[in-house]
């Protein structure tokens, strides 16, 4: 059988022969992930399973990134549960302190996930690692507990939608804009139970960071995974992250795809997802002038160093509008440090931004930038569901870092080229 | 057999609507249940009587992987959800938690908010007592039935460990 990327990666981790989409296969997992919100439930299930030990203490990552630094007593209690479990089971990859970052930015950076891996995480944005050619998908806490015990899980082999990216990316248009366009075209349930596989000449032009950003949002179209081929850029990234033994990987010529979606990237302008679903996507020029109260630059979608550079390039020498809070949250300690070295943090602070620690924080209405009724935020995050960032009467618009930075300066949504 | 009043919600109801993230500081089913659907409408759960049935449109449970979402529904006293369709992670979570999820596609239009329903899970039949409509559901996929037969994923894993 000629394999799509999804089929190929799963085949590498199962003893069964994959012959068709929809087939149920049991796969060995390369890494199991949970965070400070989902791990406590997973631990509860783990204990109910009468499990004494985890399958492999080196293949479990517990990253306390959502409500940390602990925002209140209840979240501190939850992290305590995770910490004590990590200690009891001698979990190698436990993070909550100065080495902790937003999970989906942190794990690729330290080489814990990479090409050909099968990764399950109790977090829906686990699909991020598809940017590196890993089959990675989100599950609930009990599925994760099962994987922590057994070292394996079951998957239904997903049909694949092939997304062909043609043309050349214009200025101020990047991975975020492409994926928003894809979600806009597919709809929030357009890829339900399916994998997205990215192909076409633009793929090799995209940096690994842009690929991670795009794979991250596959779930916003309902997707199970968002997959990129493994090329020289991926291998260079994986090697720099300390991995060895990774090899290039592409889908087989003639593999079966359920559908093909072709995007001419040359015609794209920056995209904005308007309230209250990620598929309510419009060109930025159609929402110009929408007043904002807050701008969030960070998250597992756009909190990486290239995103920091993109925002800083727009903010340099300019001031954030008087009534706007512009909050910059570099997603990991090493991104923070690199941004410091490059002088980006100084640019942010000179322009009136608040620079905070790595945390998921405001993206899910946790802390560090919650909205009041009637307030509106532009954000480089991934979801704009009703009430996601605070009050049920607040609104979130999703964009790339340059648009979020430009909008912070203008006090209203604007194309960065029109400042 | 389940009997209860239908509480109808729309399409693409996300997990932030089912249980907003600010309530995710506990794993207690009852506490989560007391805030069920708080992200859709403040005080929504007050209308629910134990045994009532949630009826939803397309892609129910989209968004995050939080297992707190099916737990909040169970905690609210709702044993069964009937929907046009479900988001993938939510569907898997529901089964793992023992929340019964039935998928009926466009037939969901045959149920109005407040209708009295009778659900036979084994036969896969939903009777709308208010309107008289009878709706047949798709059977549970065999691989998920295996997990249900073992009494959920926790027991399934216990069994596998022994093997």
Boltz contact constraints between the chains, C-beta under 6 A:
constraints:
  - contact:
      token1: [A, 24]
      token2: [B, 143]
      max_distance: 6.0
  - contact:
      token1: [A, 37]
      token2: [B, 24]
      max_distance: 6.0
  - contact:
      token1: [A, 40]
      token2: [B, 27]
      max_distance: 6.0
  - contact:
      token1: [A, 41]
      token2: [B, 27]
      max_distance: 6.0
  - contact:
      token1: [A, 41]
      token2: [B, 67]
      max_distance: 6.0
  - contact:
      token1: [A, 44]
      token2: [B, 27]
      max_distance: 6.0
  - contact:
      token1: [A, 45]
      token2: [B, 154]
      max_distance: 6.0
  - contact:
      token1: [A, 48]
      token2: [B, 154]
      max_distance: 6.0
  - contact:
      token1: [A, 49]
      token2: [B, 154]
      max_distance: 6.0
  - contact:
      token1: [A, 49]
      token2: [B, 157]
      max_distance: 6.0
  - contact:
      token1: [A, 49]
      token2: [B, 158]
      max_distance: 6.0
  - contact:
      token1: [A, 74]
      token2: [B, 25]
      max_distance: 6.0
  - contact:
      token1: [A, 75]
      token2: [B, 25]
      max_distance: 6.0
  - contact:
      token1: [A, 122]
      token2: [B, 65]
      max_distance: 6.0
  - contact:
      token1: [A, 123]
      token2: [B, 65]
      max_distance: 6.0
  - contact:
      token1: [A, 124]
      token2: [B, 64]
      max_distance: 6.0
  - contact:
      token1: [A, 124]
      token2: [B, 65]
      max_distance: 6.0
  - contact:
      token1: [A, 138]
      token2: [B, 65]
      max_distance: 6.0
  - contact:
      token1: [A, 138]
      token2: [B, 89]
      max_distance: 6.0
  - contact:
      token1: [A, 140]
      token2: [B, 65]
      max_distance: 6.0
  - contact:
      token1: [A, 140]
      token2: [B, 67]
      max_distance: 6.0
  - contact:
      token1: [A, 140]
      token2: [B, 93]
      max_distance: 6.0
  - contact:
      token1: [A, 141]
      token2: [B, 67]
      max_distance: 6.0
  - contact:
      token1: [A, 142]
      token2: [B, 96]
      max_distance: 6.0
  - contact:
      token1: [A, 142]
      token2: [B, 153]
      max_distance: 6.0
  - contact:
      token1: [A, 146]
      token2: [B, 153]
      max_distance: 6.0
  - contact:
      token1: [A, 146]
      token2: [B, 157]
      max_distance: 6.0
  - contact:
      token1: [A, 149]
      token2: [B, 157]
      max_distance: 6.0
  - contact:
      token1: [A, 188]
      token2: [B, 12]
      max_distance: 6.0
  - contact:
      token1: [A, 189]
      token2: [B, 59]
      max_distance: 6.0
  - contact:
      token1: [A, 193]
      token2: [B, 88]
      max_distance: 6.0
  - contact:
      token1: [A, 224]
      token2: [B, 88]
      max_distance: 6.0
  - contact:
      token1: [A, 364]
      token2: [B, 21]
      max_distance: 6.0
  - contact:
      token1: [A, 365]
      token2: [B, 21]
      max_distance: 6.0
  - contact:
      token1: [A, 365]
      token2: [B, 22]
      max_distance: 6.0
  - contact:
      token1: [A, 366]
      token2: [B, 21]
      max_distance: 6.0
  - contact:
      token1: [A, 385]
      token2: [B, 14]
      max_distance: 6.0
  - contact:
      token1: [A, 385]
      token2: [B, 16]
      max_distance: 6.0
  - contact:
      token1: [A, 387]
      token2: [B, 20]
      max_distance: 6.0
  - contact:
      token1: [A, 387]
      token2: [B, 39]
      max_distance: 6.0
  - contact:
      token1: [A, 388]
      token2: [B, 16]
      max_distance: 6.0
